[in-house]
Amino acid sequence: MPPIRSALRGNGRTPAWLLNLRSRPEAVVQLRREVRKVRAREAAGAEYERLWRMVVAAYPGYAAYLEWVGHALPVVVLEPLREAA
């Protein structure tokens, strides 16, 4: 799954969807036609840096957006959960 970034138009508030994932990290997501159970977690350290570069490579405007908001934007990793047998 691709990393997802969190921002709310630069106003400094945390989006509700991220607050929800922080309190209950297990979720169901749909990417195109595929539906998956996932566990969300926020990237940190070297992983954050690597994933942030991927986000900026996909949309270079995020580099300027980051400068505009003046703080790091969370990057969320969605890890697929295995179905219980």
Biopython code that builds the backbone (N, CA, C, O; Angstrom):
import numpy as np
from Bio.PDB.StructureBuilder import StructureBuilder

atoms = [
    (1, "MET", "N", (0.847, -1.167, 0.000)),
    (1, "MET", "CA", (0.000, 0.000, 0.000)),
    (1, "MET", "C", (0.895, 1.234, 0.000)),
    (1, "MET", "O", (1.935, 1.244, 0.658)),
    (2, "PRO", "N", (0.508, 2.249, -0.715)),
    (2, "PRO", "CA", (1.310, 3.476, -0.721)),
    (2, "PRO", "C", (1.181, 4.206, 0.618)),
    (2, "PRO", "O", (0.155, 4.093, 1.288)),
    (3, "PRO", "N", (2.218, 4.955, 1.010)),
    (3, "PRO", "CA", (2.088, 5.751, 2.232)),
    (3, "PRO", "C", (1.065, 6.858, 2.011)),
    (3, "PRO", "O", (0.869, 7.311, 0.883)),
    (4, "ILE", "N", (0.418, 7.291, 3.078)),
    (4, "ILE", "CA", (-0.499, 8.412, 2.974)),
    (4, "ILE", "C", (-0.012, 9.521, 3.893)),
    (4, "ILE", "O", (0.527, 9.256, 4.968)),
    (5, "ARG", "N", (-0.198, 10.735, 3.474)),
    (5, "ARG", "CA", (0.272, 11.862, 4.277)),
    (5, "ARG", "C", (-0.939, 12.553, 4.883)),
    (5, "ARG", "O", (-2.061, 12.438, 4.390)),
    (6, "SER", "N", (-0.678, 13.274, 5.965)),
    (6, "SER", "CA", (-1.764, 13.904, 6.696)),
    (6, "SER", "C", (-1.572, 15.406, 6.737)),
    (6, "SER", "O", (-0.522, 15.891, 7.159)),
    (7, "ALA", "N", (-2.573, 16.139, 6.305)),
    (7, "ALA", "CA", (-2.550, 17.605, 6.384)),
    (7, "ALA", "C", (-3.981, 18.094, 6.331)),
    (7, "ALA", "O", (-4.863, 17.417, 5.802)),
    (8, "LEU", "N", (-4.205, 19.267, 6.880)),
    (8, "LEU", "CA", (-5.532, 19.847, 6.861)),
    (8, "LEU", "C", (-5.407, 21.306, 6.439)),
    (8, "LEU", "O", (-5.630, 22.223, 7.229)),
    (9, "ARG", "N", (-5.050, 21.490, 5.188)),
    (9, "ARG", "CA", (-4.908, 22.814, 4.581)),
    (9, "ARG", "C", (-3.977, 23.745, 5.356)),
    (9, "ARG", "O", (-4.142, 24.965, 5.324)),
    (10, "GLY", "N", (-3.007, 23.169, 6.046)),
    (10, "GLY", "CA", (-1.993, 23.977, 6.712)),
    (10, "GLY", "C", (-2.451, 24.714, 7.947)),
    (10, "GLY", "O", (-1.742, 25.602, 8.419)),
    (11, "ASN", "N", (-3.613, 24.381, 8.493)),
    (11, "ASN", "CA", (-4.106, 25.141, 9.636)),
    (11, "ASN", "C", (-3.595, 24.636, 10.974)),
    (11, "ASN", "O", (-3.964, 25.183, 12.014)),
    (12, "GLY", "N", (-2.755, 23.607, 10.976)),
    (12, "GLY", "CA", (-2.165, 23.111, 12.207)),
    (12, "GLY", "C", (-3.016, 22.111, 12.969)),
    (12, "GLY", "O", (-2.549, 21.523, 13.944)),
    (13, "ARG", "N", (-4.259, 21.907, 12.543)),
    (13, "ARG", "CA", (-5.105, 20.912, 13.206)),
    (13, "ARG", "C", (-4.862, 19.540, 12.601)),
    (13, "ARG", "O", (-4.505, 19.412, 11.430)),
    (14, "THR", "N", (-5.061, 18.528, 13.413)),
    (14, "THR", "CA", (-4.901, 17.158, 12.946)),
    (14, "THR", "C", (-6.222, 16.685, 12.342)),
    (14, "THR", "O", (-7.271, 16.827, 12.970)),
    (15, "PRO", "N", (-6.185, 16.117, 11.115)),
    (15, "PRO", "CA", (-7.415, 15.622, 10.490)),
    (15, "PRO", "C", (-8.081, 14.543, 11.348)),
    (15, "PRO", "O", (-7.403, 13.746, 11.997)),
    (16, "ALA", "N", (-9.407, 14.529, 11.340)),
    (16, "ALA", "CA", (-10.168, 13.563, 12.136)),
    (16, "ALA", "C", (-9.803, 12.129, 11.779)),
    (16, "ALA", "O", (-9.733, 11.275, 12.662)),
    (17, "TRP", "N", (-9.567, 11.847, 10.483)),
    (17, "TRP", "CA", (-9.257, 10.472, 10.095)),
    (17, "TRP", "C", (-7.967, 9.998, 10.748)),
    (17, "TRP", "O", (-7.846, 8.821, 11.087)),
    (18, "LEU", "N", (-6.991, 10.906, 10.933)),
    (18, "LEU", "CA", (-5.740, 10.510, 11.582)),
    (18, "LEU", "C", (-5.966, 10.308, 13.079)),
    (18, "LEU", "O", (-5.429, 9.365, 13.659)),
    (19, "LEU", "N", (-6.740, 11.164, 13.699)),
    (19, "LEU", "CA", (-7.064, 10.973, 15.119)),
    (19, "LEU", "C", (-7.766, 9.629, 15.326)),
    (19, "LEU", "O", (-7.495, 8.917, 16.293)),
    (20, "ASN", "N", (-8.670, 9.295, 14.401)),
    (20, "ASN", "CA", (-9.359, 8.004, 14.489)),
    (20, "ASN", "C", (-8.383, 6.841, 14.382)),
    (20, "ASN", "O", (-8.487, 5.877, 15.140)),
    (21, "LEU", "N", (-7.432, 6.921, 13.445)),
    (21, "LEU", "CA", (-6.461, 5.831, 13.289)),
    (21, "LEU", "C", (-5.510, 5.749, 14.474)),
    (21, "LEU", "O", (-5.058, 4.660, 14.828)),
    (22, "ARG", "N", (-5.204, 6.873, 15.086)),
    (22, "ARG", "CA", (-4.352, 6.842, 16.280)),
    (22, "ARG", "C", (-5.056, 6.122, 17.427)),
    (22, "ARG", "O", (-4.418, 5.398, 18.191)),
    (23, "SER", "N", (-6.357, 6.316, 17.548)),
    (23, "SER", "CA", (-7.080, 5.676, 18.648)),
    (23, "SER", "C", (-7.468, 4.239, 18.320)),
    (23, "SER", "O", (-7.555, 3.398, 19.215)),
    (24, "ARG", "N", (-7.701, 3.958, 17.048)),
    (24, "ARG", "CA", (-8.076, 2.605, 16.610)),
    (24, "ARG", "C", (-7.352, 2.315, 15.297)),
    (24, "ARG", "O", (-7.900, 2.553, 14.221)),
    (25, "PRO", "N", (-6.117, 1.800, 15.379)),
    (25, "PRO", "CA", (-5.300, 1.645, 14.170)),
    (25, "PRO", "C", (-5.760, 0.584, 13.183)),
    (25, "PRO", "O", (-5.323, 0.591, 12.032)),
    (26, "GLU", "N", (-6.625, -0.321, 13.600)),
    (26, "GLU", "CA", (-7.111, -1.313, 12.645)),
    (26, "GLU", "C", (-8.268, -0.710, 11.854)),
    (26, "GLU", "O", (-9.184, -0.105, 12.412)),
    (27, "ALA", "N", (-8.196, -0.896, 10.532)),
    (27, "ALA", "CA", (-9.197, -0.288, 9.652)),
    (27, "ALA", "C", (-9.375, -1.151, 8.416)),
    (27, "ALA", "O", (-8.638, -2.112, 8.197)),
    (28, "VAL", "N", (-10.356, -0.794, 7.622)),
    (28, "VAL", "CA", (-10.591, -1.417, 6.316)),
    (28, "VAL", "C", (-10.453, -0.308, 5.284)),
    (28, "VAL", "O", (-11.085, 0.742, 5.403)),
    (29, "VAL", "N", (-9.627, -0.544, 4.273)),
    (29, "VAL", "CA", (-9.416, 0.448, 3.223)),
    (29, "VAL", "C", (-9.720, -0.177, 1.863)),
    (29, "VAL", "O", (-9.657, -1.394, 1.687)),
    (30, "GLN", "N", (-10.046, 0.674, 0.927)),
    (30, "GLN", "CA", (-10.272, 0.228, -0.438)),
    (30, "GLN", "C", (-9.361, 1.012, -1.356)),
    (30, "GLN", "O", (-9.359, 2.243, -1.335)),
    (31, "LEU", "N", (-8.591, 0.309, -2.158)),
    (31, "LEU", "CA", (-7.715, 0.893, -3.163)),
    (31, "LEU", "C", (-8.154, 0.315, -4.495)),
    (31, "LEU", "O", (-7.926, -0.857, -4.795)),
    (32, "ARG", "N", (-8.786, 1.166, -5.281)),
    (32, "ARG", "CA", (-9.458, 0.737, -6.505)),
    (32, "ARG", "C", (-10.528, -0.293, -6.139)),
    (32, "ARG", "O", (-11.455, 0.027, -5.396)),
    (33, "ARG", "N", (-10.418, -1.506, -6.639)),
    (33, "ARG", "CA", (-11.434, -2.535, -6.338)),
    (33, "ARG", "C", (-11.036, -3.442, -5.181)),
    (33, "ARG", "O", (-11.829, -4.278, -4.747)),
    (34, "GLU", "N", (-9.829, -3.286, -4.685)),
    (34, "GLU", "CA", (-9.334, -4.173, -3.629)),
    (34, "GLU", "C", (-9.662, -3.608, -2.246)),
    (34, "GLU", "O", (-9.372, -2.448, -1.953)),
    (35, "VAL", "N", (-10.264, -4.434, -1.412)),
    (35, "VAL", "CA", (-10.593, -4.066, -0.033)),
    (35, "VAL", "C", (-9.698, -4.888, 0.881)),
    (35, "VAL", "O", (-9.587, -6.105, 0.732)),
    (36, "ARG", "N", (-9.053, -4.198, 1.842)),
    (36, "ARG", "CA", (-8.123, -4.876, 2.741)),
    (36, "ARG", "C", (-8.313, -4.408, 4.176)),
    (36, "ARG", "O", (-8.696, -3.267, 4.436)),
    (37, "LYS", "N", (-8.032, -5.327, 5.105)),
    (37, "LYS", "CA", (-7.922, -4.966, 6.514)),
    (37, "LYS", "C", (-6.467, -4.554, 6.739)),
    (37, "LYS", "O", (-5.542, -5.226, 6.283)),
    (38, "VAL", "N", (-6.280, -3.440, 7.447)),
    (38, "VAL", "CA", (-4.937, -2.916, 7.669)),
    (38, "VAL", "C", (-4.780, -2.459, 9.115)),
    (38, "VAL", "O", (-5.755, -2.278, 9.845)),
    (39, "ARG", "N", (-3.530, -2.281, 9.500)),
    (39, "ARG", "CA", (-3.191, -1.624, 10.758)),
    (39, "ARG", "C", (-2.358, -0.399, 10.392)),
    (39, "ARG", "O", (-1.361, -0.502, 9.678)),
    (40, "ALA", "N", (-2.776, 0.747, 10.885)),
    (40, "ALA", "CA", (-2.100, 2.006, 10.573)),
    (40, "ALA", "C", (-1.065, 2.331, 11.649)),
    (40, "ALA", "O", (-1.255, 2.045, 12.831)),
    (41, "ARG", "N", (0.028, 2.935, 11.203)),
    (41, "ARG", "CA", (1.030, 3.458, 12.128)),
    (41, "ARG", "C", (1.717, 4.629, 11.454)),
    (41, "ARG", "O", (1.780, 4.699, 10.227)),
    (42, "GLU", "N", (2.231, 5.544, 12.254)),
    (42, "GLU", "CA", (2.928, 6.700, 11.701)),
    (42, "GLU", "C", (4.409, 6.372, 11.530)),
    (42, "GLU", "O", (5.044, 5.800, 12.416)),
    (43, "ALA", "N", (4.931, 6.743, 10.389)),
    (43, "ALA", "CA", (6.358, 6.529, 10.114)),
    (43, "ALA", "C", (7.177, 7.502, 10.955)),
    (43, "ALA", "O", (6.724, 8.600, 11.276)),
    (44, "ALA", "N", (8.395, 7.080, 11.306)),
    (44, "ALA", "CA", (9.308, 7.923, 12.077)),
    (44, "ALA", "C", (10.737, 7.682, 11.615)),
    (44, "ALA", "O", (11.038, 6.669, 10.984)),
    (45, "GLY", "N", (11.608, 8.625, 11.936)),
    (45, "GLY", "CA", (13.033, 8.461, 11.672)),
    (45, "GLY", "C", (13.364, 8.294, 10.204)),
    (45, "GLY", "O", (12.831, 8.992, 9.342)),
    (46, "ALA", "N", (14.264, 7.343, 9.936)),
    (46, "ALA", "CA", (14.729, 7.103, 8.569)),
    (46, "ALA", "C", (13.586, 6.650, 7.662)),
    (46, "ALA", "O", (13.555, 6.996, 6.481)),
    (47, "GLU", "N", (12.650, 5.879, 8.210)),
    (47, "GLU", "CA", (11.516, 5.444, 7.401)),
    (47, "GLU", "C", (10.688, 6.654, 6.967)),
    (47, "GLU", "O", (10.265, 6.736, 5.814)),
    (48, "TYR", "N", (10.455, 7.593, 7.889)),
    (48, "TYR", "CA", (9.710, 8.807, 7.550)),
    (48, "TYR", "C", (10.416, 9.552, 6.421)),
    (48, "TYR", "O", (9.776, 9.951, 5.448)),
    (49, "GLU", "N", (11.705, 9.740, 6.540)),
    (49, "GLU", "CA", (12.465, 10.470, 5.519)),
    (49, "GLU", "C", (12.344, 9.792, 4.155)),
    (49, "GLU", "O", (12.140, 10.459, 3.141)),
    (50, "ARG", "N", (12.472, 8.473, 4.137)),
    (50, "ARG", "CA", (12.371, 7.721, 2.877)),
    (50, "ARG", "C", (10.977, 7.863, 2.273)),
    (50, "ARG", "O", (10.833, 8.113, 1.077)),
    (51, "LEU", "N", (9.956, 7.701, 3.107)),
    (51, "LEU", "CA", (8.589, 7.792, 2.605)),
    (51, "LEU", "C", (8.224, 9.214, 2.204)),
    (51, "LEU", "O", (7.490, 9.416, 1.236)),
    (52, "TRP", "N", (8.731, 10.204, 2.942)),
    (52, "TRP", "CA", (8.446, 11.599, 2.570)),
    (52, "TRP", "C", (9.033, 11.899, 1.186)),
    (52, "TRP", "O", (8.414, 12.600, 0.386)),
    (53, "ARG", "N", (10.216, 11.373, 0.912)),
    (53, "ARG", "CA", (10.798, 11.560, -0.430)),
    (53, "ARG", "C", (9.896, 10.937, -1.491)),
    (53, "ARG", "O", (9.755, 11.492, -2.581)),
    (54, "MET", "N", (9.281, 9.788, -1.188)),
    (54, "MET", "CA", (8.360, 9.158, -2.132)),
    (54, "MET", "C", (7.129, 10.047, -2.360)),
    (54, "MET", "O", (6.663, 10.198, -3.489)),
    (55, "VAL", "N", (6.615, 10.628, -1.279)),
    (55, "VAL", "CA", (5.446, 11.502, -1.381)),
    (55, "VAL", "C", (5.773, 12.702, -2.269)),
    (55, "VAL", "O", (4.989, 13.058, -3.149)),
    (56, "VAL", "N", (6.927, 13.321, -2.041)),
    (56, "VAL", "CA", (7.331, 14.495, -2.826)),
    (56, "VAL", "C", (7.616, 14.105, -4.274)),
    (56, "VAL", "O", (7.338, 14.884, -5.186)),
    (57, "ALA", "N", (8.166, 12.914, -4.497)),
    (57, "ALA", "CA", (8.412, 12.465, -5.869)),
    (57, "ALA", "C", (7.087, 12.293, -6.618)),
    (57, "ALA", "O", (7.003, 12.578, -7.812)),
    (58, "ALA", "N", (6.051, 11.824, -5.909)),
    (58, "ALA", "CA", (4.741, 11.639, -6.541)),
    (58, "ALA", "C", (4.055, 12.976, -6.796)),
    (58, "ALA", "O", (3.347, 13.129, -7.791)),
    (59, "TYR", "N", (4.259, 13.937, -5.911)),
    (59, "TYR", "CA", (3.666, 15.275, -6.070)),
    (59, "TYR", "C", (4.643, 16.313, -5.525)),
    (59, "TYR", "O", (4.630, 16.596, -4.327)),
    (60, "PRO", "N", (5.491, 16.886, -6.382)),
    (60, "PRO", "CA", (6.521, 17.828, -5.939)),
    (60, "PRO", "C", (5.992, 19.041, -5.167)),
    (60, "PRO", "O", (6.743, 19.665, -4.419)),
    (61, "GLY", "N", (4.724, 19.381, -5.336)),
    (61, "GLY", "CA", (4.155, 20.511, -4.613)),
    (61, "GLY", "C", (4.196, 20.352, -3.099)),
    (61, "GLY", "O", (4.133, 21.346, -2.375)),
    (62, "TYR", "N", (4.299, 19.119, -2.607)),
    (62, "TYR", "CA", (4.355, 18.916, -1.161)),
    (62, "TYR", "C", (5.616, 19.504, -0.538)),
    (62, "TYR", "O", (5.605, 19.866, 0.638)),
    (63, "ALA", "N", (6.689, 19.606, -1.295)),
    (63, "ALA", "CA", (7.918, 20.208, -0.752)),
    (63, "ALA", "C", (7.656, 21.664, -0.382)),
    (63, "ALA", "O", (8.033, 22.105, 0.704)),
    (64, "ALA", "N", (7.013, 22.411, -1.275)),
    (64, "ALA", "CA", (6.680, 23.814, -0.987)),
    (64, "ALA", "C", (5.622, 23.897, 0.105)),
    (64, "ALA", "O", (5.668, 24.799, 0.941)),
    (65, "TYR", "N", (4.675, 22.974, 0.108)),
    (65, "TYR", "CA", (3.624, 22.957, 1.126)),
    (65, "TYR", "C", (4.231, 22.775, 2.518)),
    (65, "TYR", "O", (3.817, 23.431, 3.474)),
    (66, "LEU", "N", (5.215, 21.878, 2.621)),
    (66, "LEU", "CA", (5.890, 21.638, 3.889)),
    (66, "LEU", "C", (6.553, 22.915, 4.404)),
    (66, "LEU", "O", (6.473, 23.226, 5.593)),
    (67, "GLU", "N", (7.206, 23.650, 3.510)),
    (67, "GLU", "CA", (7.814, 24.922, 3.911)),
    (67, "GLU", "C", (6.740, 25.911, 4.356)),
    (67, "GLU", "O", (6.943, 26.652, 5.318)),
    (68, "TRP", "N", (5.605, 25.931, 3.668)),
    (68, "TRP", "CA", (4.537, 26.864, 3.980)),
    (68, "TRP", "C", (3.933, 26.600, 5.363)),
    (68, "TRP", "O", (3.702, 27.533, 6.132)),
    (69, "VAL", "N", (3.674, 25.297, 5.682)),
    (69, "VAL", "CA", (3.058, 24.982, 6.973)),
    (69, "VAL", "C", (4.058, 25.070, 8.115)),
    (69, "VAL", "O", (3.671, 25.314, 9.257)),
    (70, "GLY", "N", (5.341, 24.874, 7.820)),
    (70, "GLY", "CA", (6.377, 25.056, 8.822)),
    (70, "GLY", "C", (6.526, 23.942, 9.847)),
    (70, "GLY", "O", (7.156, 24.140, 10.886)),
    (71, "HIS", "N", (5.961, 22.782, 9.573)),
    (71, "HIS", "CA", (6.143, 21.642, 10.475)),
    (71, "HIS", "C", (6.018, 20.353, 9.666)),
    (71, "HIS", "O", (5.442, 20.336, 8.578)),
    (72, "ALA", "N", (6.565, 19.286, 10.215)),
    (72, "ALA", "CA", (6.504, 17.993, 9.525)),
    (72, "ALA", "C", (5.053, 17.528, 9.436)),
    (72, "ALA", "O", (4.262, 17.734, 10.356)),
    (73, "LEU", "N", (4.725, 16.909, 8.329)),
    (73, "LEU", "CA", (3.395, 16.333, 8.132)),
    (73, "LEU", "C", (3.472, 14.832, 8.379)),
    (73, "LEU", "O", (4.352, 14.169, 7.830)),
    (74, "PRO", "N", (2.579, 14.283, 9.186)),
    (74, "PRO", "CA", (2.622, 12.845, 9.430)),
    (74, "PRO", "C", (2.487, 12.043, 8.136)),
    (74, "PRO", "O", (1.747, 12.415, 7.225)),
    (75, "VAL", "N", (3.215, 10.948, 8.084)),
    (75, "VAL", "CA", (3.087, 9.983, 6.996)),
    (75, "VAL", "C", (2.622, 8.684, 7.639)),
    (75, "VAL", "O", (3.247, 8.184, 8.575)),
    (76, "VAL", "N", (1.533, 8.150, 7.136)),
    (76, "VAL", "CA", (0.920, 6.963, 7.717)),
    (76, "VAL", "C", (1.209, 5.755, 6.831)),
    (76, "VAL", "O", (1.064, 5.808, 5.610)),
    (77, "VAL", "N", (1.620, 4.673, 7.474)),
    (77, "VAL", "CA", (1.868, 3.402, 6.805)),
    (77, "VAL", "C", (0.684, 2.495, 7.127)),
    (77, "VAL", "O", (0.298, 2.353, 8.287)),
    (78, "LEU", "N", (0.115, 1.888, 6.097)),
    (78, "LEU", "CA", (-0.977, 0.939, 6.276)),
    (78, "LEU", "C", (-0.445, -0.457, 6.019)),
    (78, "LEU", "O", (-0.136, -0.816, 4.883)),
    (79, "GLU", "N", (-0.341, -1.243, 7.079)),
    (79, "GLU", "CA", (0.193, -2.597, 6.963)),
    (79, "GLU", "C", (-0.949, -3.596, 6.847)),
    (79, "GLU", "O", (-1.824, -3.631, 7.713)),
    (80, "PRO", "N", (-0.959, -4.409, 5.795)),
    (80, "PRO", "CA", (-2.037, -5.395, 5.623)),
    (80, "PRO", "C", (-2.067, -6.369, 6.803)),
    (80, "PRO", "O", (-1.025, -6.804, 7.293)),
    (81, "LEU", "N", (-3.265, -6.698, 7.241)),
    (81, "LEU", "CA", (-3.450, -7.692, 8.286)),
    (81, "LEU", "C", (-3.784, -9.030, 7.632)),
    (81, "LEU", "O", (-4.533, -9.093, 6.658)),
    (82, "ARG", "N", (-3.233, -10.056, 8.171)),
    (82, "ARG", "CA", (-3.544, -11.402, 7.661)),
    (82, "ARG", "C", (-4.868, -11.851, 8.258)),
    (82, "ARG", "O", (-5.161, -11.590, 9.425)),
    (83, "GLU", "N", (-5.647, -12.516, 7.455)),
    (83, "GLU", "CA", (-6.910, -13.075, 7.940)),
    (83, "GLU", "C", (-6.609, -14.270, 8.849)),
    (83, "GLU", "O", (-5.709, -15.058, 8.558)),
    (84, "ALA", "N", (-7.351, -14.407, 9.934)),
    (84, "ALA", "CA", (-7.178, -15.548, 10.827)),
    (84, "ALA", "C", (-7.658, -16.815, 10.122)),
    (84, "ALA", "O", (-8.676, -16.810, 9.431)),
    (85, "ALA", "N", (-6.909, -17.890, 10.309)),
    (85, "ALA", "CA", (-7.282, -19.158, 9.658)),
    (85, "ALA", "C", (-8.288, -19.915, 10.467)),
    (85, "ALA", "O", (-8.711, -21.000, 10.068)),
]
sb = StructureBuilder()
sb.init_structure("model")
sb.init_model(0)
sb.init_chain("A")
sb.init_seg("    ")
for serial, (resi, resn, name, xyz) in enumerate(atoms, 1):
    if name == "N":
        sb.init_residue(resn, " ", resi, " ")
    sb.init_atom(name, np.array(xyz, "f"), 0.0, 1.0, " ", f" {name:<3s}", serial, name[0])
structure = sb.get_structure()
